[in-house]
Amino acid sequence: MNRVKELFNNTLLFTFGNIGTKFINFLMVPLYTYMLSQGEYGTIDLIFSITTLVAPVIMLNISEAVIRYCLDKNPDISKIINITTTVTFIGIVLSILCIPILKQIDVVSGYAFYIYALLVLTAIYPTMLSYLRGTEQIKLFSISNIVNTVLMAGLNIVFLVTLKMGIEGYLLANIFSYSITSVFILFRSKMYQYFKRVPWDSKLAKQMIKYSIALVPNSLLWWVNNSSSRFILIYFLGTAANGLFAVAYKIPSLLTTLTQVFSQAWQISAIKENEAEDREAFNNKMYRIYFKFIFIVGSGVILVLKPLMRIYVSPDFYEAWRYTPLLLYGFMILALATFLGTSYYVEKNTVGNMFSAVGGAVVALLLNFILIPTIGVNGAALATCIGYITVFIYRAFDTQKYIRIKVWNKDFVLLNILFILQMALVYFSNWASYAGGFILFLGILFVGKELIKEFFSILNKLLKRKKRK
């Protein structure tokens, strides 16, 4: 019970914390769709796709090594911070070379300096959050994301609504919020105490850099899965189409926020439970609960998708609902692939991560070029979905050598069938389709009853313990 309680508590804390940078994008979409045109929103999405592509390469993905090596037994935090700071500083200097290149790209040429600032901050801010996670300062991690949330929301309102600064205002809001929150973490966590002169540990440096570099191809391949469709959409259909696709992405990103908080907590638990005798049974139990949770939430989103989009975005962006179901299903399967991929994380095996990402990236890229010219924006959604399914299938088989998880159990298969049927019905607009969708939602709830019982059982035990205290 202690380990389940710890996982439950950590998940709650991460849930609270992830109201931050990811969740704010969802909450602020109504403002963006009223204050920005489809083309402007598409341009912003392209800018962040560029930073997502470049940052891991220049910074060697060092933030991933920070989490993993801080979670080792008896880590030397000063040495880890020293190595991380050195790698990050070199990356910041090298990032300057991106400015003249960006100025040659017509769509973003006027925002080259803003993109450079975002590149720097997408190295510093996530690394500091990784330090908090690695040292298990989960409460501060949560508070930091909330600080970032409040800042970003407030600054976006000032720059977009009051000052009407458009794209520049959106970018400045991100730059200022990341900067201020990074300073907050530095002093609140007393992280600065580790910025001291310590002997350079060549062995540890090689281990950390080797670990993080091995994840760079993985990050690039995930970028192909997540963002390559943006560039292909713009090439074939223009920035307005990309703007619609970016909004369609926001609904699945809500699910991603919920699943990511579990993944962050699960990584910590999986490392701690690696030596436990019953770890296989524990992993299988968590997998069953997790996929039922994902399908229940996903089904609920599909049920309210159309009315939600009516009030969530401006009329110009309402059409984006058509591209959401396929993206939602893809993100659900990706969440399960991430759960299975924790085995690579525990074993420090970046090769399996990379190979699975290669398969998904190749499939997604090829399908983007085939499907976008033929069926438009939904082609990008379908390509993304199939790319994630490819990753899941690879990991479902490959990770069995580390731990045997019963992936293809009958409940999992049944939930997939029910959800796909519900997803198909959303494209019809009659009472029979609405009633059918609701019945399928009830069916998914029935299959997931184990999750509901488990949740209330844990909650009841936690409440009883608090009363005793």
C-alpha positions in Angstrom: 0.0 0.0 0.0 2.9 2.4 0.8 4.2 2.3 -2.8 0.7 2.8 -4.3 0.1 5.6 -1.8 3.4 7.2 -2.8 2.6 6.9 -6.5 -0.9 8.3 -5.9 0.5 11.3 -3.8 3.1 12.0 -6.4 0.6 11.9 -9.2 -1.6 14.3 -7.3 1.3 16.7 -6.8 2.3 16.5 -10.5 -1.3 17.0 -11.5 -1.4 20.2 -9.4 1.9 21.3 -10.9 1.1 20.6 -14.5 -1.5 23.3 -14.5 1.7 25.1 -15.7 3.2 25.6 -19.1 1.3 22.8 -20.9 -2.1 23.3 -19.4 -2.0 27.0 -19.8 -1.9 26.5 -23.6 -5.3 24.7 -23.3 -6.9 27.2 -21.0 -5.8 30.2 -23.0 -6.8 29.0 -26.5 -10.2 30.9 -26.5 -8.2 34.1 -26.0 -5.8 33.2 -28.7 -8.5 32.3 -31.2 -10.2 35.6 -30.7 -7.1 37.8 -30.7 -5.1 36.0 -33.4 -6.0 35.0 -37.0 -5.6 31.5 -38.3 -2.4 32.5 -40.1 -0.9 34.2 -37.0 -1.7 31.2 -34.8 -0.2 28.9 -37.5 3.0 31.1 -37.4 3.3 30.9 -33.6 2.8 27.1 -33.8 5.6 26.9 -36.4 8.0 29.0 -34.2 7.5 26.6 -31.3 8.0 23.7 -33.6 11.3 25.1 -34.6 12.5 25.6 -31.0 11.4 22.0 -30.2 13.5 20.8 -33.0 16.6 22.8 -32.4 16.9 22.9 -28.6 17.6 19.2 -27.9 20.3 19.2 -30.6 22.2 22.2 -29.4 21.7 21.5 -25.6 22.3 17.7 -26.1 19.1 17.0 -24.2 21.1 17.3 -21.0 17.9 17.9 -18.9 17.0 14.2 -19.3 20.4 13.2 -17.8 19.8 15.5 -14.8 16.6 13.7 -13.8 18.0 10.2 -14.3 21.4 10.7 -12.5 19.9 12.8 -9.6 17.6 9.8 -8.9 20.6 7.4 -8.5 21.6 6.4 -5.0 23.8 8.9 -3.3 24.2 11.3 -6.2 26.8 14.1 -6.2 24.5 17.0 -7.0 27.3 19.5 -7.3 29.1 17.5 -10.0 25.8 16.9 -11.9 25.0 20.6 -11.8 28.5 21.5 -12.8 28.4 19.3 -15.9 24.9 20.4 -16.8 25.8 24.1 -16.5 28.9 23.6 -18.7 26.9 21.8 -21.5 24.1 24.4 -21.3 26.4 27.3 -21.5 28.1 25.9 -24.6 24.7 25.3 -26.1 23.6 28.9 -25.5 26.7 30.2 -27.3 26.2 27.9 -30.2 22.5 28.9 -30.5 23.6 32.4 -31.7 24.4 30.7 -35.0 20.7 30.1 -35.5 19.9 33.8 -35.8 21.2 34.4 -39.4 19.7 31.1 -40.5 16.3 32.0 -39.1 16.4 35.4 -40.9 16.5 33.5 -44.2 13.1 31.8 -43.5 10.4 34.1 -44.7 7.6 33.0 -42.4 9.7 33.6 -39.2 12.4 36.0 -40.3 11.0 38.9 -38.3 11.1 36.8 -35.1 14.7 35.5 -35.2 15.8 37.1 -31.9 12.7 36.0 -30.1 13.3 32.5 -31.3 16.9 32.6 -30.0 15.6 33.8 -26.6 13.1 30.9 -26.5 15.8 28.5 -27.4 17.9 29.6 -24.5 15.0 29.5 -22.1 13.8 26.1 -23.3 17.2 24.9 -22.2 17.4 26.6 -18.8 13.8 26.3 -17.6 13.1 22.6 -18.3 16.6 21.7 -16.9 15.7 23.4 -13.6 12.4 21.6 -13.5 14.3 18.3 -14.2 16.5 19.1 -11.2 13.4 19.5 -9.0 12.1 16.2 -10.2 15.4 14.4 -9.9 15.8 15.6 -6.3 12.1 14.8 -5.6 11.2 18.4 -4.7 7.8 17.7 -6.2 5.9 20.3 -4.2 8.3 23.0 -5.4 8.0 21.6 -9.0 4.2 22.1 -8.7 4.5 25.6 -7.3 6.9 26.6 -10.0 4.6 25.6 -12.7 1.8 27.5 -11.1 4.0 30.6 -10.9 4.7 30.2 -14.6 1.0 29.7 -15.3 -0.1 32.9 -13.6 2.7 34.9 -15.2 2.1 33.6 -18.7 -1.7 34.1 -18.5 -1.3 37.6 -17.1 1.3 38.7 -19.6 -0.7 37.2 -22.5 -3.7 39.3 -21.5 -1.6 42.4 -21.2 0.3 41.9 -24.5 -2.5 40.5 -26.6 -5.7 42.2 -25.3 -4.4 45.5 -23.9 -1.4 46.3 -26.1 -2.6 44.3 -29.2 0.9 43.1 -29.9 -0.1 40.0 -31.8 2.6 37.4 -32.4 5.3 39.5 -30.7 3.2 39.8 -27.6 2.6 36.0 -27.4 6.3 35.4 -27.7 7.3 38.0 -25.1 4.8 36.6 -22.6 6.5 33.2 -22.9 10.0 34.7 -22.7 9.2 36.8 -19.5 7.3 34.0 -17.8 10.1 31.4 -18.3 12.8 33.9 -17.2 11.1 35.0 -14.0 10.1 31.4 -13.0 13.7 30.2 -13.6 15.0 32.8 -11.2 12.3 31.8 -8.7 13.4 28.1 -8.9 17.0 29.1 -8.5 16.5 30.9 -5.2 13.5 29.0 -3.8 15.2 25.6 -4.2 18.6 27.0 -3.1 20.0 25.4 -6.3 22.6 28.1 -6.3 24.4 26.3 -3.4 25.5 23.7 -5.9 27.1 26.3 -8.2 30.5 25.9 -6.7 34.0 24.9 -7.8 34.2 21.1 -7.7 36.7 18.7 -9.4 35.6 17.9 -12.9 34.4 14.3 -13.0 35.3 13.1 -16.5 33.7 9.7 -15.9 30.4 11.1 -14.8 30.4 13.7 -17.5 30.9 11.0 -20.2 28.1 8.9 -18.7 25.7 11.8 -18.5 26.6 13.2 -22.0 26.5 9.7 -23.5 23.1 9.1 -21.9 21.7 12.5 -23.1 23.2 12.4 -26.6 21.7 9.0 -27.1 18.3 10.7 -26.5 18.9 13.4 -29.0 17.9 11.2 -32.0 14.9 10.1 -30.0 13.9 13.8 -29.5 14.3 14.5 -33.2 12.3 11.5 -34.1 9.6 12.5 -31.7 9.7 15.9 -33.3 9.1 14.3 -36.7 6.1 12.5 -35.1 4.7 15.6 -33.4 5.7 18.6 -35.6 6.8 17.6 -39.1 3.1 17.7 -40.1 3.1 21.4 -39.4 5.8 22.2 -42.1 4.1 19.8 -44.6 0.7 21.4 -43.9 2.1 24.9 -44.5 3.8 23.7 -47.7 0.7 22.2 -49.2 -2.2 24.2 -47.5 -0.7 27.3 -45.9 -0.4 28.8 -42.4 -4.2 29.0 -41.9 -4.6 25.2 -42.2 -1.8 24.8 -39.7 -3.6 27.2 -37.4 -6.7 24.9 -37.4 -4.5 21.9 -36.9 -2.8 23.6 -33.9 -6.1 24.3 -32.3 -7.2 20.7 -32.9 -4.1 19.6 -31.0 -5.2 21.5 -27.9 -7.9 19.1 -26.9 -5.6 16.0 -27.0 -3.0 18.1 -25.2 -5.4 18.2 -22.2 -5.3 14.4 -22.0 -1.5 14.6 -22.5 -1.2 16.9 -19.5 -3.2 14.4 -17.3 -1.2 11.4 -18.5 2.1 13.1 -18.2 1.6 13.8 -14.6 1.2 10.1 -14.0 4.2 9.3 -16.2 6.4 11.7 -14.1 5.3 10.0 -10.9 5.6 6.6 -12.4 9.2 7.1 -13.5 10.2 7.7 -9.9 8.2 4.7 -8.6 9.5 2.4 -11.4 13.1 3.1 -10.5 12.5 2.5 -6.8 10.5 -0.7 -7.5 13.1 -2.1 -9.9 14.5 -4.6 -7.3 11.2 -5.6 -5.8 10.2 -9.3 -6.1 6.7 -8.5 -7.1 7.5 -5.7 -9.5 6.0 -7.5 -12.5 2.6 -7.9 -10.7 2.8 -4.3 -9.6 3.5 -3.1 -13.1 0.7 -5.1 -14.6 -1.7 -3.7 -12.1 -0.7 -0.2 -12.8 -0.9 -0.8 -16.5 -4.5 -2.1 -16.2 -5.6 0.9 -14.1 -3.8 3.3 -16.4 -5.2 2.3 -19.8 -8.7 2.2 -18.3 -8.3 5.7 -17.0 -7.1 6.9 -20.4 -10.0 5.4 -22.3 -12.6 6.7 -19.8 -11.2 10.3 -20.1 -10.8 10.0 -23.9 -14.4 8.8 -24.2 -15.7 11.6 -22.1 -13.8 14.1 -24.3 -15.4 12.7 -27.4 -18.8 12.8 -25.8 -18.6 16.6 -25.3 -16.3 17.5 -28.2 -18.7 19.4 -30.5 -20.5 21.5 -27.8 -17.2 22.1 -26.1 -15.6 23.5 -29.3 -18.7 25.8 -29.8 -17.8 27.7 -26.6 -14.1 27.0 -26.5 -12.9 28.7 -29.7 -14.0 31.5 -32.0 -16.3 30.6 -34.9 -13.3 30.8 -37.3 -11.7 27.9 -35.5 -14.7 25.7 -34.9 -13.9 23.4 -37.9 -10.9 22.2 -35.9 -13.1 19.6 -34.1 -13.0 17.5 -37.3 -9.3 16.8 -36.8 -9.5 16.2 -33.0 -10.8 12.5 -32.7 -7.9 11.0 -34.6 -5.3 13.1 -32.7 -7.0 12.2 -29.4 -6.8 8.5 -30.1 -3.2 8.8 -31.2 -2.3 10.7 -28.0 -4.1 8.0 -25.9 -2.0 5.3 -27.5 1.1 7.4 -27.1 0.4 7.7 -23.4 0.4 3.9 -23.1 3.6 3.7 -25.2 5.2 6.1 -22.8 4.2 3.8 -19.9 5.8 0.8 -21.6 8.9 2.9 -22.4 9.6 3.5 -18.7 11.4 0.2 -18.9 14.0 1.8 -21.1 14.3 4.6 -18.7 14.8 2.3 -15.7 17.4 0.2 -17.5 19.1 3.3 -19.0 18.6 1.8 -22.4 18.2 4.6 -24.9 18.5 2.3 -27.9 15.0 0.8 -27.5 13.6 4.3 -27.1 15.3 5.4 -30.3 14.3 2.4 -32.4 10.6 2.7 -31.5 10.7 6.4 -32.3 12.4 5.7 -35.6 9.6 3.4 -36.6 6.9 5.9 -35.6 8.7 8.9 -37.3 9.3 7.1 -40.6 5.6 6.0 -40.8 4.3 9.5 -39.8 6.6 11.3 -42.2 5.7 9.1 -45.2 2.0 9.2 -44.5 2.1 13.0 -44.1 3.4 13.4 -47.6 0.8 10.9 -48.9 -2.3 11.9 -47.0 -2.1 15.7 -46.6 -2.3 16.4 -50.4 -5.2 13.9 -50.7 -7.4 14.4 -47.7 -6.1 17.7 -46.3 -5.7 18.5 -42.5 -7.3 15.1 -41.5 -4.4 13.5 -43.4 -2.0 15.1 -40.9 -4.1 13.8 -38.0 -4.3 10.3 -39.4 -0.5 10.2 -40.0 0.2 11.3 -36.5 -2.2 8.7 -35.1 -0.7 5.8 -37.0 2.8 7.0 -36.1 2.0 6.7 -32.4 0.4 3.3 -32.9 3.6 2.1 -34.5 5.6 3.2 -31.5 3.2 1.5 -29.1 3.3 -1.8 -31.0 7.1 -1.9 -31.1 7.4 -1.2 -27.4 4.6 -3.7 -26.5 6.9 -6.5 -27.9 10.4 -5.1 -27.2 9.9 -4.2 -23.5 8.9 -7.8 -22.7 12.6 -8.6 -22.3 12.7 -6.3 -19.2 9.3 -7.0 -17.7 6.3 -9.0 -18.9 3.2 -6.8 -19.1 0.0 -8.3 -20.5 -0.6 -5.6 -23.0 -3.2 -7.3 -25.3 -5.7 -8.3 -22.6 -9.4 -8.6 -23.3 -10.4 -5.4 -21.6 -7.8 -3.4 -23.6 -9.1 -4.9 -26.9 -12.7 -4.2 -25.9 -12.0 -0.6 -24.9 -10.3 0.0 -28.3 -13.3 -1.3 -30.2 -15.8 0.7 -28.1 -13.8 3.9 -28.4 -13.2 3.6 -32.2 -17.0 3.1 -32.7 -17.7 6.2 -30.5 -15.1 8.2 -32.5 -16.8 7.3 -35.8 -20.2 8.3 -34.5 -19.0 11.9 -33.7 -18.9 12.7 -37.4 -22.7 12.3 -37.7 -25.1 15.0 -36.5 -28.3 13.2 -35.5 -29.9 12.0 -32.3 -29.2 8.4 -33.0 -25.4 9.1 -33.2 -25.5 11.1 -29.9 -27.4 8.4 -28.1 -25.1 5.8 -29.5 -22.1 7.7 -28.4 -23.5 8.0 -24.8 -24.2 4.3 -24.7 -20.7 3.5 -25.8 -19.4 5.9 -23.1 -21.4 3.9 -20.5 -19.9 0.7 -21.9 -16.4 2.1 -21.4 -17.2 3.1 -17.9 -18.4 -0.4 -17.2 -15.2 -2.0 -18.5 -13.2 0.5 -16.4 -15.1 -0.2 -13.2 -11.9 -1.6 -11.6 -10.2 1.8 -11.9 -13.1 3.5 -10.2 -13.1 1.0 -7.4 -9.3 1.3 -6.9 -9.4 5.1 -6.9 -12.1 5.3 -4.2 -10.4 2.5 -2.2 -7.1 4.4 -2.1 -8.8 7.7 -1.4 -10.8 6.2 1.5 -7.7 4.7 3.1 -5.9 8.0 2.8 -8.8 9.9 4.4 -9.0 7.3 7.3 -5.3 7.7 8.0 -5.6 11.5 8.1 -8.5 11.2 10.6 -6.4 9.0 12.8 -3.6 11.6 12.9 
